Amino acid sequence: MLFIVKIAIILSLILFLPGLPPYTDFKTMKVVSPLPLTGPLSPGKFALNDVEKLFVDQLVGPEGLEVSPTDPDMFYSTLQGGSIVKFTGNSSRMEMVMKFGE
């Protein structure tokens, strides 16, 4: 018990005594205000507002997306439940590649 008290006293002296290293100089930083939301940044002018939804009620919980290293028009996605699917034909066709688990 006495050992723990001695360690606590030594640690508190090290932490709270002024003038102990590390010596640090803090420098002020100026924060730049964000760009105004005008032009292409204005709300309501997004490229994804008028998209066509594909595979509605066929996909459950897409989790990840990976573009094929050999064909940029083909990509893979993982789905909730352990499935891996492949999208081809400008994302118009979906094919199951693999299923993990039951």
C-alpha positions as CSV (number, residue, x, y, z in Angstrom):
1,M,0.0,0.0,0.0
2,L,2.9,2.4,0.9
3,F,4.4,1.6,-2.5
4,I,1.3,2.7,-4.3
5,V,1.2,6.0,-2.3
6,K,4.8,6.7,-3.1
7,I,4.3,6.1,-6.8
8,A,1.2,8.3,-6.8
9,I,3.2,11.1,-5.1
10,I,6.1,10.8,-7.6
11,L,3.7,10.8,-10.6
12,S,1.8,13.8,-9.3
13,L,5.0,15.8,-8.8
14,I,6.2,14.9,-12.3
15,L,2.8,15.9,-13.8
16,F,2.1,19.1,-11.9
17,L,5.5,20.7,-11.2
18,P,6.1,23.6,-13.6
19,G,9.2,23.9,-15.7
20,L,9.6,20.2,-16.5
21,P,10.1,19.2,-20.1
22,P,8.6,18.9,-22.7
23,Y,8.9,22.6,-23.5
24,T,6.3,23.5,-26.1
25,D,5.6,26.7,-27.9
26,F,2.0,27.0,-29.3
27,K,1.4,29.0,-32.4
28,T,-1.9,30.6,-33.4
29,M,-3.7,29.3,-36.4
30,K,-6.1,31.2,-38.6
31,V,-9.2,29.4,-39.7
32,V,-10.5,30.1,-43.2
33,S,-14.2,30.3,-43.5
34,P,-15.8,27.9,-46.0
35,L,-16.8,28.8,-49.5
36,P,-20.2,30.2,-50.0
37,L,-22.8,27.8,-51.3
38,T,-23.3,29.4,-54.7
39,G,-23.0,28.2,-58.3
40,P,-22.3,24.4,-58.5
41,L,-22.2,24.3,-54.7
42,S,-25.7,25.7,-54.3
43,P,-28.2,23.4,-52.6
44,G,-30.7,21.6,-54.9
45,K,-28.4,21.4,-58.0
46,F,-26.9,18.0,-57.5
47,A,-26.1,15.5,-60.3
48,L,-27.8,12.7,-58.4
49,N,-31.2,14.3,-58.0
50,D,-32.7,12.8,-61.2
51,V,-31.0,9.3,-61.3
52,E,-32.7,6.1,-62.2
53,K,-32.9,3.6,-59.3
54,L,-31.7,0.2,-60.4
55,F,-32.5,-3.2,-58.7
56,V,-35.1,-1.7,-56.3
57,D,-36.2,-4.4,-53.8
58,Q,-33.5,-6.8,-55.2
59,L,-30.5,-5.6,-53.2
60,V,-30.4,-5.6,-49.4
61,G,-27.8,-3.5,-47.7
62,P,-24.9,-2.9,-50.2
63,E,-21.9,-2.6,-48.0
64,G,-18.9,-2.1,-50.3
65,L,-18.1,-1.2,-53.9
66,E,-15.0,-2.1,-55.9
67,V,-14.3,-1.3,-59.6
68,S,-12.8,-4.1,-61.5
69,P,-9.1,-3.6,-62.2
70,T,-9.3,-5.0,-65.7
71,D,-12.7,-3.6,-66.9
72,P,-13.8,-0.1,-65.7
73,D,-17.4,-0.9,-66.7
74,M,-17.7,-3.8,-64.3
75,F,-17.8,-3.5,-60.5
76,Y,-18.4,-5.7,-57.5
77,S,-20.4,-5.1,-54.4
78,T,-20.9,-6.9,-51.1
79,L,-24.4,-7.2,-49.8
80,Q,-25.9,-7.7,-46.4
81,G,-26.0,-11.5,-45.7
82,G,-22.6,-12.3,-47.2
83,S,-23.2,-12.1,-51.0
84,I,-20.8,-10.7,-53.5
85,V,-22.4,-9.6,-56.8
86,K,-21.0,-8.4,-60.1
87,F,-22.6,-5.6,-62.1
88,T,-21.9,-5.5,-65.8
89,G,-23.4,-3.9,-68.9
90,N,-23.4,-0.3,-67.6
91,S,-24.8,-1.6,-64.3
92,S,-27.9,-3.1,-66.0
93,R,-27.1,-6.7,-65.2
94,M,-26.4,-8.2,-61.8
95,E,-24.8,-11.6,-61.3
96,M,-24.1,-13.4,-58.0
97,V,-20.4,-14.3,-57.7
98,M,-20.1,-15.8,-54.3
99,K,-22.1,-16.3,-51.0
100,F,-20.4,-16.5,-47.6
101,G,-22.2,-18.3,-44.8
102,E,-25.7,-19.8,-45.0
